[in-house]
């Protein structure tokens, strides 16, 4: 159960709503270490929950200590991966006060202006490529 990882109850609520019931091996190993503020380098096969393993500790911190200034920048090599991480962030943070901004190319001018306004306003997490 994700509750055993001592994640904020609002995150556990969102995790359950997304259909996840048990942490994967990588999540069970990485989340407690990351929540202690330690650096981590880990690898695992595709589809094992690496994105949640690094996002959940970040979201837990901002849920407990809200912040509206840029604090965390997640850089990804492709637009598709940035979109995937942004979708996961939206789902996991649904019941929290945490906001994020996704910045990546291939969108129209209206979206670019929205990105610019969001960056000026501030968000603790920026997802970009």
Backbone bond lengths (Angstrom), bond angles and torsions (degrees), N, CA, C in turn:
res aa  C-N    CA-C-N  psi(-1)  N-CA   C-N-CA  omega(-1)  CA-C   N-CA-C  phi
1 X - - - 1.450 - - 1.530 109.43 -
2 X 1.328 115.37 141.41 1.452 120.54 179.90 1.526 111.79 -67.03
3 X 1.325 117.64 -25.78 1.469 121.04 178.43 1.534 110.66 -60.21
4 X 1.329 117.39 -32.62 1.465 121.52 179.83 1.527 112.15 -66.58
5 X 1.327 117.27 -17.34 1.461 121.14 177.43 1.531 110.83 -85.08
6 X 1.333 116.03 2.53 1.466 123.56 178.29 1.520 113.41 62.04
7 X 1.342 115.64 32.35 1.457 120.49 174.00 1.518 109.29 -75.05
8 X 1.313 116.43 152.08 1.463 121.73 178.77 1.532 109.58 -54.84
9 X 1.340 118.25 140.09 1.469 121.01 -179.34 1.532 114.21 -55.24
10 X 1.335 118.08 -33.91 1.470 119.87 178.22 1.525 111.40 -64.60
11 X 1.322 117.08 -35.44 1.465 120.36 176.08 1.524 110.53 -69.07
12 X 1.321 116.03 -42.68 1.471 119.59 178.71 1.526 110.81 -61.14
13 X 1.313 116.98 -36.31 1.462 121.82 177.44 1.537 109.83 -62.37
14 X 1.327 116.75 -47.67 1.464 120.70 179.79 1.526 111.21 -65.11
15 X 1.322 116.46 -41.03 1.467 120.78 178.69 1.526 110.11 -58.92
16 X 1.320 116.50 -45.09 1.472 120.88 179.00 1.522 110.74 -63.62
17 X 1.333 116.93 -42.81 1.466 120.72 178.84 1.524 112.06 -61.83
18 X 1.325 116.24 -28.90 1.460 120.32 179.31 1.529 111.74 -82.26
19 X 1.332 116.47 -2.24 1.460 120.61 174.79 1.510 115.93 93.68
20 X 1.331 117.40 7.56 1.457 120.08 179.02 1.523 109.33 -92.34
21 X 1.332 116.78 135.07 1.458 119.77 -177.90 1.528 112.58 -116.93
22 X 1.316 117.28 -37.48 1.463 121.81 -177.69 1.522 109.46 -125.95
23 X 1.331 117.28 138.62 1.470 118.40 174.96 1.523 110.56 -67.40
24 X 1.314 115.33 147.76 1.460 120.54 175.59 1.534 108.78 -77.40
25 X 1.306 116.30 173.37 1.470 120.39 179.86 1.519 111.56 -57.70
26 X 1.335 117.01 -48.36 1.467 119.79 -178.41 1.526 110.78 -62.58
27 X 1.320 117.30 -38.42 1.462 120.78 178.80 1.529 111.59 -66.49
28 X 1.319 116.78 -42.00 1.469 120.97 179.48 1.523 111.86 -63.07
29 X 1.314 116.31 -32.32 1.461 120.75 -179.70 1.531 111.41 -82.09
30 X 1.317 116.51 -47.00 1.468 121.63 -170.78 1.529 113.40 -78.88
31 X 1.319 118.82 -43.56 1.458 121.01 -172.47 1.535 112.68 -57.82
32 X 1.336 120.35 -49.43 1.471 118.24 -179.83 1.536 113.41 -60.76
33 X 1.324 116.73 -38.23 1.461 120.65 179.98 1.528 110.33 -67.82
34 X 1.324 116.66 -44.28 1.464 120.88 179.14 1.526 111.54 -64.12
35 X 1.330 117.32 -36.30 1.465 120.05 179.83 1.526 112.06 -68.98
36 X 1.334 116.65 -17.09 1.463 120.84 173.27 1.523 111.35 -83.50
37 X 1.347 116.41 -2.90 1.457 120.69 178.98 1.518 114.26 84.40
38 X 1.306 116.55 14.31 1.462 120.24 -178.72 1.526 110.71 -88.90
39 X 1.326 115.59 151.92 1.454 121.52 175.24 1.523 109.11 -75.56
40 X 1.325 114.86 149.78 1.466 120.23 -177.14 1.516 109.34 -138.80
41 X 1.307 116.00 141.05 1.452 122.17 167.57 1.521 105.43 -128.46
42 X 1.323 115.83 119.09 1.462 119.90 -176.41 1.518 109.60 -143.36
43 X 1.295 115.88 156.64 1.460 120.39 174.16 1.520 108.38 -137.44
44 X 1.312 113.95 150.89 1.464 121.06 178.64 1.524 107.22 -160.16
45 X 1.319 117.06 157.39 1.464 120.05 179.95 1.532 112.49 -62.13
46 X 1.320 115.03 158.95 1.457 121.72 175.33 1.522 109.90 -56.33
47 X 1.328 116.52 138.35 1.456 121.43 176.03 1.517 115.20 86.26
48 X 1.335 117.33 11.60 1.465 119.30 -178.07 1.522 113.72 -100.31
49 X 1.336 117.02 2.19 1.461 118.93 175.27 1.511 116.03 95.86
50 X 1.339 116.97 25.31 1.463 119.68 179.77 1.523 112.07 -62.53
51 X 1.324 117.18 -38.09 1.472 119.95 -179.02 1.515 110.38 -60.15
52 X 1.310 117.63 -48.11 1.470 120.46 177.90 1.511 111.04 -64.50
53 X 1.322 117.74 -33.41 1.465 121.05 -178.63 1.525 111.34 -61.14
54 X 1.333 117.66 -35.53 1.461 117.71 178.61 1.520 113.06 -95.57
55 X 1.341 118.49 -27.14 1.467 120.26 -179.40 1.531 113.30 -74.97
56 X 1.314 117.47 -41.25 1.466 119.73 -173.93 1.529 113.50 -60.84
57 X 1.335 120.02 -42.90 1.473 118.18 176.08 1.534 113.24 -63.44
58 X 1.332 116.71 -36.56 1.468 120.41 176.99 1.528 109.60 -63.58
59 X 1.325 116.53 -47.64 1.467 120.59 -179.88 1.524 111.80 -65.40
60 X 1.321 116.94 -35.69 1.458 120.21 177.66 1.527 110.15 -60.66
61 X 1.318 116.87 -44.96 1.473 120.56 -179.30 1.518 111.21 -61.68
62 X 1.340 117.37 -46.14 1.466 120.07 -178.10 1.529 112.62 -73.87
63 X 1.319 117.78 -23.74 1.465 120.23 175.30 1.528 109.79 -71.24
64 X 1.308 115.92 -39.45 1.475 120.65 179.42 1.526 112.33 -78.20
65 X 1.315 116.86 -32.04 1.466 122.49 -178.29 1.529 108.67 -131.64
66 X 1.351 117.55 78.70 1.469 120.43 -176.47 1.536 112.48 -54.76
67 X 1.310 114.20 146.11 1.449 122.36 -176.78 1.523 107.69 -150.22
68 X 1.324 117.47 138.95 1.463 118.72 177.40 1.518 112.08 -113.83
69 X 1.311 117.18 7.74 1.464 121.60 176.87 1.523 109.60 -98.13
70 X 1.329 116.15 152.76 1.464 120.28 178.74 1.532 108.97 -63.46
71 X 1.309 115.54 125.89 1.461 122.24 -177.89 1.522 111.73 -129.16
72 X 1.331 117.20 -35.54 1.455 122.15 -173.59 1.524 109.09 -128.76
73 X 1.321 115.95 127.02 1.464 121.03 175.72 1.522 107.42 -117.05
74 X 1.313 115.47 122.72 1.462 121.86 178.35 1.522 106.78 -105.56
75 X 1.325 116.95 109.49 1.465 122.32 -179.59 1.520 109.46 -99.02
76 X 1.316 115.18 131.54 1.463 120.97 -177.01 1.523 109.57 -127.56
77 X 1.322 118.03 152.90 1.461 120.54 -173.91 1.533 115.16 -77.59
78 X 1.335 118.24 -18.96 1.466 119.23 -177.28 1.522 110.66 -136.13
79 X 1.328 114.05 156.05 1.463 120.63 177.08 1.523 110.41 -62.42
80 X 1.317 117.43 -40.26 1.458 121.77 -178.90 1.523 111.06 -61.79
81 X 1.330 117.29 -41.94 1.457 120.76 178.78 1.533 110.65 -68.72
82 X 1.331 117.09 -38.34 1.471 120.24 176.24 1.522 110.40 -61.67
83 X 1.311 117.19 -41.56 1.468 121.26 178.54 1.528 110.37 -64.22
84 X 1.327 116.82 -41.60 1.467 121.39 179.92 1.532 110.50 -63.02
85 X 1.316 117.10 -46.86 1.475 120.49 179.94 1.524 109.95 -64.71
86 X 1.325 117.27 -40.48 1.469 120.56 178.46 1.530 111.12 -61.34
87 X 1.318 117.93 -41.53 1.475 121.26 177.92 1.528 110.77 -63.42
88 X 1.328 116.79 -41.59 1.460 120.01 178.04 1.524 110.64 -64.41
89 X 1.315 116.79 -41.53 1.465 120.88 177.20 1.524 111.09 -58.96
90 X 1.314 116.27 -45.11 1.467 120.36 179.66 1.524 110.91 -60.28
91 X 1.316 116.55 -43.81 1.460 120.05 -179.46 1.514 112.95 -66.78
92 X 1.328 116.60 -49.13 1.463 120.31 -177.88 1.527 112.56 -66.39
93 X 1.324 117.35 -32.13 1.467 120.25 -175.78 1.527 113.02 -93.29
94 X 1.310 118.47 7.20 1.463 122.48 -173.20 1.528 113.49 -51.75
95 X 1.320 118.37 -40.92 1.467 121.69 -177.06 1.533 112.77 -98.30
96 X 1.317 116.72 11.11 1.465 120.56 -176.36 1.532 109.92 -112.25
97 X 1.338 116.89 168.46 1.462 120.34 175.56 1.528 112.90 -84.54
98 X 1.309 118.10 5.38 1.461 122.42 -173.45 1.523 110.68 -77.04
99 X 1.339 115.38 134.45 1.461 120.11 176.01 1.520 109.55 -120.70
100 X 1.311 114.83 159.13 1.458 120.84 178.83 1.517 108.45 -144.44
101 X 1.324 115.52 163.27 1.456 122.47 177.01 1.518 107.63 -130.29
102 X 1.321 115.98 131.37 1.462 120.77 175.76 1.525 108.67 -102.31
103 X 1.323 116.53 131.20 1.461 121.84 -178.78 1.523 107.77 -128.41
104 X 1.332 115.42 112.37 1.457 120.05 177.77 1.511 109.46 -157.61
105 X 1.308 116.52 156.61 1.448 122.23 -176.10 1.514 112.97 -78.64
106 X 1.327 114.05 179.44 1.454 120.61 176.44 1.507 114.14 87.35
107 X 1.336 116.24 11.37 1.465 119.72 178.28 1.518 107.93 -115.58
108 X 1.316 115.84 169.15 1.455 121.18 -178.11 1.517 113.12 -78.00
109 X 1.330 115.63 175.64 1.453 122.12 -178.24 1.510 113.82 -62.36
110 X 1.331 117.54 -34.29 1.462 120.48 180.00 1.535 110.63 -64.30
111 X 1.322 117.40 -42.59 1.459 121.33 178.28 1.523 111.15 -65.69
112 X 1.355 115.67 -37.47 1.458 120.03 179.00 1.526 110.38 -63.41
113 X 1.314 116.98 -40.33 1.466 120.76 177.55 1.527 110.59 -65.53
114 X 1.329 117.88 -38.16 1.469 121.18 176.53 1.527 110.13 -63.38
115 X 1.332 117.79 -41.27 1.460 121.57 177.30 1.530 110.04 -60.71
116 X 1.322 116.47 -44.63 1.463 121.54 -178.58 1.536 110.71 -61.68
117 X 1.337 116.74 -45.48 1.476 120.70 178.67 1.525 110.94 -63.96
118 X 1.325 116.72 -41.57 1.466 120.34 -179.76 1.522 110.83 -64.31
119 X 1.326 117.49 -39.80 1.462 120.44 178.89 1.528 111.03 -66.35
120 X 1.323 117.37 -38.08 1.468 120.55 177.75 1.523 111.07 -66.89
121 X 1.326 116.10 -40.03 1.467 120.71 -179.73 1.535 110.51 -66.93
122 X 1.304 115.52 -39.18 1.461 120.53 179.06 1.509 112.82 104.74
123 X 1.305 115.15 143.84 1.456 123.89 175.34 1.521 105.54 -157.19
124 X 1.311 118.16 142.35 1.466 118.97 -177.07 1.527 113.97 -68.61
125 X 1.329 117.32 -23.02 1.465 120.03 -176.19 1.533 109.52 -125.27
126 X 1.323 115.64 127.58 1.455 122.08 175.14 1.532 107.18 -115.95
127 X 1.316 115.91 128.25 1.467 121.98 175.45 1.525 105.98 -109.93
128 X 1.314 117.59 123.89 1.463 118.91 -173.52 1.521 111.72 -148.39
129 X 1.330 113.07 161.44 1.448 121.63 171.54 1.510 108.00 -137.35
